[in-house]
Amino acid sequence: MHALTECWRAELRQHNIRVMQVNPSEVLTSFGEGASSPTSAKPDNPSKLHAEDIAHLIVNMLEMEDRGFVTESTIWATNPK
């Protein structure tokens, strides 16, 4: 994924298109909710990342002034249990 992102960034930069990569650690989502498997439901864990945390990171990356941009960001839960 990193190499593909770098390639797109090199090709699209001249057109003022910013290509950024976000690397999240485990994120609790409702994906798979309602699946027939009893192990698919994950209880809420306040020490793990939530989708809103990733959204917040992306919004902050996009709000940066056009004279610069963050090429890549990795976000980890502080202390996942």
N, CA, C and O atoms as CSV, one atom per row, in Angstrom:
chain,resi,resn,atom,element,x,y,z
A,1,MET,N,N,0.821,-1.176,0.000
A,1,MET,CA,C,0.000,0.000,0.000
A,1,MET,C,C,0.876,1.255,0.000
A,1,MET,O,O,0.556,2.251,-0.648
A,2,HIS,N,N,1.980,1.187,0.734
A,2,HIS,CA,C,2.869,2.348,0.813
A,2,HIS,C,C,3.425,2.723,-0.568
A,2,HIS,O,O,3.444,3.898,-0.935
A,3,ALA,N,N,3.869,1.736,-1.317
A,3,ALA,CA,C,4.441,2.008,-2.635
A,3,ALA,C,C,3.388,2.578,-3.585
A,3,ALA,O,O,3.686,3.484,-4.363
A,4,LEU,N,N,2.177,2.063,-3.532
A,4,LEU,CA,C,1.099,2.566,-4.378
A,4,LEU,C,C,0.781,4.019,-4.037
A,4,LEU,O,O,0.585,4.844,-4.929
A,5,THR,N,N,0.732,4.327,-2.742
A,5,THR,CA,C,0.472,5.695,-2.298
A,5,THR,C,C,1.574,6.633,-2.780
A,5,THR,O,O,1.287,7.732,-3.256
A,6,GLU,N,N,2.821,6.213,-2.661
A,6,GLU,CA,C,3.942,7.033,-3.124
A,6,GLU,C,C,3.861,7.286,-4.627
A,6,GLU,O,O,4.142,8.392,-5.090
A,7,CYS,N,N,3.483,6.275,-5.378
A,7,CYS,CA,C,3.356,6.409,-6.834
A,7,CYS,C,C,2.259,7.410,-7.180
A,7,CYS,O,O,2.470,8.299,-8.005
A,8,TRP,N,N,1.086,7.273,-6.555
A,8,TRP,CA,C,-0.012,8.212,-6.806
A,8,TRP,C,C,0.390,9.630,-6.422
A,8,TRP,O,O,0.068,10.585,-7.129
A,9,ARG,N,N,1.100,9.765,-5.291
A,9,ARG,CA,C,1.507,11.083,-4.835
A,9,ARG,C,C,2.437,11.733,-5.865
A,9,ARG,O,O,2.277,12.912,-6.179
A,10,ALA,N,N,3.392,10.986,-6.384
A,10,ALA,CA,C,4.328,11.515,-7.370
A,10,ALA,C,C,3.611,11.928,-8.655
A,10,ALA,O,O,3.933,12.961,-9.243
A,11,GLU,N,N,2.649,11.133,-9.087
A,11,GLU,CA,C,1.932,11.423,-10.327
A,11,GLU,C,C,0.929,12.560,-10.183
A,11,GLU,O,O,0.747,13.336,-11.121
A,12,LEU,N,N,0.283,12.674,-9.045
A,12,LEU,CA,C,-0.822,13.623,-8.891
A,12,LEU,C,C,-0.425,14.949,-8.253
A,12,LEU,O,O,-1.209,15.898,-8.273
A,13,ARG,N,N,0.761,15.032,-7.696
A,13,ARG,CA,C,1.198,16.262,-7.024
A,13,ARG,C,C,1.181,17.462,-7.955
A,13,ARG,O,O,0.819,18.562,-7.538
A,14,GLN,N,N,1.566,17.269,-9.200
A,14,GLN,CA,C,1.595,18.370,-10.176
A,14,GLN,C,C,0.198,18.911,-10.473
A,14,GLN,O,O,0.064,20.011,-11.009
A,15,HIS,N,N,-0.825,18.163,-10.135
A,15,HIS,CA,C,-2.213,18.595,-10.339
A,15,HIS,C,C,-2.843,19.105,-9.031
A,15,HIS,O,O,-4.063,19.237,-8.930
A,16,ASN,N,N,-2.000,19.385,-8.044
A,16,ASN,CA,C,-2.434,19.866,-6.721
A,16,ASN,C,C,-3.368,18.886,-6.012
A,16,ASN,O,O,-4.279,19.292,-5.291
A,17,ILE,N,N,-3.133,17.604,-6.224
A,17,ILE,CA,C,-3.898,16.568,-5.527
A,17,ILE,C,C,-2.982,15.958,-4.484
A,17,ILE,O,O,-1.910,15.445,-4.803
A,18,ARG,N,N,-3.415,16.020,-3.234
A,18,ARG,CA,C,-2.631,15.474,-2.132
A,18,ARG,C,C,-3.075,14.041,-1.863
A,18,ARG,O,O,-4.263,13.773,-1.679
A,19,VAL,N,N,-2.127,13.141,-1.843
A,19,VAL,CA,C,-2.410,11.737,-1.539
A,19,VAL,C,C,-1.776,11.434,-0.188
A,19,VAL,O,O,-0.567,11.580,-0.012
A,20,MET,N,N,-2.606,11.010,0.765
A,20,MET,CA,C,-2.143,10.745,2.112
A,20,MET,C,C,-2.519,9.333,2.517
A,20,MET,O,O,-3.550,8.804,2.103
A,21,GLN,N,N,-1.671,8.735,3.327
A,21,GLN,CA,C,-1.910,7.368,3.786
A,21,GLN,C,C,-2.139,7.390,5.286
A,21,GLN,O,O,-1.391,8.030,6.026
A,22,VAL,N,N,-3.176,6.688,5.735
A,22,VAL,CA,C,-3.484,6.558,7.162
A,22,VAL,C,C,-3.331,5.086,7.540
A,22,VAL,O,O,-3.912,4.204,6.908
A,23,ASN,N,N,-2.542,4.842,8.577
A,23,ASN,CA,C,-2.283,3.486,9.059
A,23,ASN,C,C,-2.832,3.350,10.477
A,23,ASN,O,O,-2.147,3.716,11.432
A,24,PRO,N,N,-4.048,2.835,10.636
A,24,PRO,CA,C,-4.591,2.676,11.987
A,24,PRO,C,C,-4.251,1.306,12.570
A,24,PRO,O,O,-4.103,0.322,11.846
A,25,SER,N,N,-4.133,1.270,13.888
A,25,SER,CA,C,-4.045,-0.034,14.547
A,25,SER,C,C,-5.485,-0.563,14.654
A,25,SER,O,O,-6.364,-0.089,13.933
A,26,GLU,N,N,-5.732,-1.511,15.518
A,26,GLU,CA,C,-7.072,-2.107,15.595
A,26,GLU,C,C,-8.113,-1.060,15.978
A,26,GLU,O,O,-7.945,-0.311,16.940
A,27,VAL,N,N,-9.188,-1.031,15.203
A,27,VAL,CA,C,-10.270,-0.063,15.421
A,27,VAL,C,C,-11.569,-0.833,15.637
A,27,VAL,O,O,-11.921,-1.713,14.851
A,28,LEU,N,N,-12.271,-0.494,16.706
A,28,LEU,CA,C,-13.571,-1.113,16.966
A,28,LEU,C,C,-14.620,-0.453,16.073
A,28,LEU,O,O,-14.786,0.766,16.098
A,29,THR,N,N,-15.315,-1.252,15.299
A,29,THR,CA,C,-16.378,-0.757,14.424
A,29,THR,C,C,-17.569,-1.706,14.526
A,29,THR,O,O,-17.499,-2.741,15.189
A,30,SER,N,N,-18.637,-1.346,13.872
A,30,SER,CA,C,-19.810,-2.224,13.833
A,30,SER,C,C,-19.765,-3.140,12.611
A,30,SER,O,O,-20.748,-3.819,12.311
A,31,PHE,N,N,-18.639,-3.166,11.907
A,31,PHE,CA,C,-18.497,-4.035,10.743
A,31,PHE,C,C,-18.710,-5.481,11.164
A,31,PHE,O,O,-18.103,-5.950,12.126
A,32,GLY,N,N,-19.556,-6.170,10.455
A,32,GLY,CA,C,-19.844,-7.555,10.759
A,32,GLY,C,C,-20.932,-7.735,11.799
A,32,GLY,O,O,-21.291,-8.858,12.152
A,33,GLU,N,N,-21.452,-6.624,12.284
A,33,GLU,CA,C,-22.523,-6.713,13.274
A,33,GLU,C,C,-23.728,-7.390,12.629
A,33,GLU,O,O,-24.098,-7.064,11.501
A,34,GLY,N,N,-24.320,-8.302,13.323
A,34,GLY,CA,C,-25.466,-9.017,12.784
A,34,GLY,C,C,-25.072,-10.285,12.041
A,34,GLY,O,O,-25.937,-11.003,11.540
A,35,ALA,N,N,-23.777,-10.567,11.964
A,35,ALA,CA,C,-23.336,-11.798,11.314
A,35,ALA,C,C,-23.768,-12.980,12.179
A,35,ALA,O,O,-24.005,-12.830,13.378
A,36,SER,N,N,-23.866,-14.136,11.568
A,36,SER,CA,C,-24.371,-15.302,12.291
A,36,SER,C,C,-23.379,-15.865,13.299
A,36,SER,O,O,-23.770,-16.633,14.177
A,37,SER,N,N,-22.121,-15.506,13.194
A,37,SER,CA,C,-21.118,-16.039,14.106
A,37,SER,C,C,-21.222,-15.374,15.485
A,37,SER,O,O,-21.286,-14.148,15.564
A,38,PRO,N,N,-21.241,-16.149,16.558
A,38,PRO,CA,C,-21.342,-15.552,17.896
A,38,PRO,C,C,-20.082,-14.793,18.302
A,38,PRO,O,O,-20.132,-13.987,19.230
A,39,THR,N,N,-18.963,-15.028,17.637
A,39,THR,CA,C,-17.721,-14.335,17.980
A,39,THR,C,C,-17.572,-13.019,17.222
A,39,THR,O,O,-16.595,-12.300,17.427
A,40,SER,N,N,-18.527,-12.693,16.348
A,40,SER,CA,C,-18.399,-11.472,15.549
A,40,SER,C,C,-18.689,-10.212,16.350
A,40,SER,O,O,-18.185,-9.143,16.006
A,41,ALA,N,N,-19.482,-10.307,17.401
A,41,ALA,CA,C,-19.811,-9.132,18.214
A,41,ALA,C,C,-18.670,-8.847,19.175
A,41,ALA,O,O,-18.292,-9.702,19.976
A,42,LYS,N,N,-18.119,-7.631,19.092
A,42,LYS,CA,C,-17.026,-7.233,19.969
A,42,LYS,C,C,-17.564,-6.249,20.996
A,42,LYS,O,O,-18.214,-5.270,20.632
A,43,PRO,N,N,-17.301,-6.496,22.266
A,43,PRO,CA,C,-17.749,-5.541,23.278
A,43,PRO,C,C,-16.965,-4.238,23.164
A,43,PRO,O,O,-15.824,-4.230,22.703
A,44,ASP,N,N,-17.585,-3.137,23.586
A,44,ASP,CA,C,-16.905,-1.855,23.558
A,44,ASP,C,C,-15.704,-1.906,24.492
A,44,ASP,O,O,-15.804,-2.403,25.614
A,45,ASN,N,N,-14.577,-1.394,24.029
A,45,ASN,CA,C,-13.357,-1.365,24.824
A,45,ASN,C,C,-12.812,0.058,24.760
A,45,ASN,O,O,-12.294,0.464,23.719
A,46,PRO,N,N,-12.914,0.821,25.840
A,46,PRO,CA,C,-12.502,2.218,25.815
A,46,PRO,C,C,-11.004,2.428,25.585
A,46,PRO,O,O,-10.580,3.550,25.307
A,47,SER,N,N,-10.198,1.371,25.695
A,47,SER,CA,C,-8.763,1.534,25.479
A,47,SER,C,C,-8.358,1.288,24.025
A,47,SER,O,O,-7.188,1.442,23.677
A,48,LYS,N,N,-9.315,0.907,23.174
A,48,LYS,CA,C,-9.016,0.709,21.754
A,48,LYS,C,C,-9.568,1.869,20.947
A,48,LYS,O,O,-10.436,2.606,21.415
A,49,LEU,N,N,-9.061,2.026,19.739
A,49,LEU,CA,C,-9.499,3.113,18.875
A,49,LEU,C,C,-10.918,2.886,18.370
A,49,LEU,O,O,-11.362,1.750,18.209
A,50,HIS,N,N,-11.614,3.978,18.127
A,50,HIS,CA,C,-12.951,3.950,17.545
A,50,HIS,C,C,-12.887,4.644,16.179
A,50,HIS,O,O,-11.938,5.376,15.895
A,51,ALA,N,N,-13.881,4.415,15.353
A,51,ALA,CA,C,-13.905,5.012,14.015
A,51,ALA,C,C,-13.794,6.532,14.084
A,51,ALA,O,O,-13.186,7.147,13.208
A,52,GLU,N,N,-14.372,7.140,15.111
A,52,GLU,CA,C,-14.325,8.604,15.259
A,52,GLU,C,C,-12.890,9.101,15.440
A,52,GLU,O,O,-12.568,10.212,15.019
A,53,ASP,N,N,-12.031,8.302,16.055
A,53,ASP,CA,C,-10.628,8.680,16.232
A,53,ASP,C,C,-9.921,8.767,14.884
A,53,ASP,O,O,-9.125,9.677,14.650
A,54,ILE,N,N,-10.213,7.827,14.009
A,54,ILE,CA,C,-9.599,7.828,12.681
A,54,ILE,C,C,-10.145,8.993,11.866
A,54,ILE,O,O,-9.395,9.662,11.155
A,55,ALA,N,N,-11.444,9.236,11.968
A,55,ALA,CA,C,-12.055,10.365,11.262
A,55,ALA,C,C,-11.430,11.681,11.711
A,55,ALA,O,O,-11.163,12.555,10.886
A,56,HIS,N,N,-11.197,11.827,13.007
A,56,HIS,CA,C,-10.579,13.044,13.545
A,56,HIS,C,C,-9.184,13.256,12.946
A,56,HIS,O,O,-8.826,14.374,12.577
A,57,LEU,N,N,-8.409,12.185,12.853
A,57,LEU,CA,C,-7.072,12.266,12.258
A,57,LEU,C,C,-7.156,12.713,10.800
A,57,LEU,O,O,-6.405,13.594,10.379
A,58,ILE,N,N,-8.056,12.118,10.034
A,58,ILE,CA,C,-8.190,12.452,8.616
A,58,ILE,C,C,-8.610,13.906,8.431
A,58,ILE,O,O,-8.064,14.602,7.575
A,59,VAL,N,N,-9.566,14.370,9.218
A,59,VAL,CA,C,-10.010,15.765,9.132
A,59,VAL,C,C,-8.845,16.703,9.418
A,59,VAL,O,O,-8.663,17.695,8.712
A,60,ASN,N,N,-8.057,16.402,10.441
A,60,ASN,CA,C,-6.908,17.249,10.759
A,60,ASN,C,C,-5.873,17.262,9.639
A,60,ASN,O,O,-5.275,18.301,9.361
A,61,MET,N,N,-5.658,16.126,9.000
A,61,MET,CA,C,-4.712,16.072,7.878
A,61,MET,C,C,-5.222,16.929,6.720
A,61,MET,O,O,-4.436,17.616,6.068
A,62,LEU,N,N,-6.522,16.896,6.460
A,62,LEU,CA,C,-7.093,17.650,5.339
A,62,LEU,C,C,-7.193,19.145,5.613
A,62,LEU,O,O,-7.207,19.941,4.674
A,63,GLU,N,N,-7.262,19.539,6.882
A,63,GLU,CA,C,-7.403,20.950,7.219
A,63,GLU,C,C,-6.100,21.731,7.125
A,63,GLU,O,O,-6.117,22.957,7.232
A,64,MET,N,N,-4.991,21.065,6.932
A,64,MET,CA,C,-3.705,21.749,6.840
A,64,MET,C,C,-3.684,22.672,5.622
A,64,MET,O,O,-4.243,22.343,4.576
A,65,GLU,N,N,-3.041,23.818,5.766
A,65,GLU,CA,C,-2.925,24.769,4.657
A,65,GLU,C,C,-2.286,24.105,3.439
A,65,GLU,O,O,-1.507,23.163,3.585
A,66,ASP,N,N,-2.608,24.586,2.250
A,66,ASP,CA,C,-2.155,23.972,1.003
A,66,ASP,C,C,-0.651,24.047,0.760
A,66,ASP,O,O,-0.151,23.386,-0.150
A,67,ARG,N,N,0.078,24.825,1.538
A,67,ARG,CA,C,1.520,24.934,1.308
A,67,ARG,C,C,2.283,23.702,1.788
A,67,ARG,O,O,3.480,23.571,1.530
A,68,GLY,N,N,1.603,22.810,2.476
A,68,GLY,CA,C,2.234,21.576,2.936
A,68,GLY,C,C,1.175,20.532,3.209
A,68,GLY,O,O,-0.014,20.847,3.262
A,69,PHE,N,N,1.593,19.299,3.381
A,69,PHE,CA,C,0.642,18.248,3.741
A,69,PHE,C,C,1.371,17.090,4.397
A,69,PHE,O,O,2.566,16.881,4.186
A,70,VAL,N,N,0.629,16.350,5.191
A,70,VAL,CA,C,1.149,15.162,5.857
A,70,VAL,C,C,1.051,14.020,4.857
A,70,VAL,O,O,-0.027,13.748,4.329
A,71,THR,N,N,2.156,13.356,4.597
A,71,THR,CA,C,2.134,12.277,3.613
A,71,THR,C,C,1.615,10.965,4.193
A,71,THR,O,O,0.969,10.184,3.495
A,72,GLU,N,N,1.903,10.725,5.480
A,72,GLU,CA,C,1.517,9.455,6.085
A,72,GLU,C,C,1.370,9.647,7.591
A,72,GLU,O,O,2.125,10.396,8.212
A,73,SER,N,N,0.396,8.965,8.162
A,73,SER,CA,C,0.196,9.036,9.604
A,73,SER,C,C,-0.205,7.662,10.121
A,73,SER,O,O,-1.043,6.977,9.534
A,74,THR,N,N,0.407,7.278,11.225
A,74,THR,CA,C,0.087,6.024,11.879
A,74,THR,C,C,-0.503,6.347,13.241
A,74,THR,O,O,0.075,7.120,14.005
A,75,ILE,N,N,-1.648,5.759,13.546
A,75,ILE,CA,C,-2.304,6.018,14.820
A,75,ILE,C,C,-2.470,4.704,15.572
A,75,ILE,O,O,-2.980,3.720,15.037
A,76,TRP,N,N,-2.027,4.713,16.824
A,76,TRP,CA,C,-2.087,3.526,17.670
A,76,TRP,C,C,-2.917,3.827,18.899
A,76,TRP,O,O,-2.923,4.958,19.384
A,77,ALA,N,N,-3.605,2.843,19.399
A,77,ALA,CA,C,-4.287,2.970,20.688
A,77,ALA,C,C,-3.215,3.113,21.762
A,77,ALA,O,O,-2.153,2.497,21.674
A,78,THR,N,N,-3.492,3.916,22.762
A,78,THR,CA,C,-2.505,4.175,23.807
A,78,THR,C,C,-2.132,2.904,24.564
A,78,THR,O,O,-0.951,2.608,24.745
A,79,ASN,N,N,-3.128,2.165,24.998
A,79,ASN,CA,C,-2.870,0.953,25.786
A,79,ASN,C,C,-3.983,-0.062,25.547
A,79,ASN,O,O,-4.826,-0.260,26.423
A,80,PRO,N,N,-4.006,-0.712,24.375
A,80,PRO,CA,C,-5.090,-1.664,24.101
A,80,PRO,C,C,-4.990,-2.885,25.014
A,80,PRO,O,O,-3.901,-3.382,25.303
A,81,LYS,N,N,-6.143,-3.347,25.453
A,81,LYS,CA,C,-6.193,-4.529,26.329
A,81,LYS,C,C,-6.948,-5.631,25.657
A,81,LYS,O,O,-7.104,-6.710,26.227
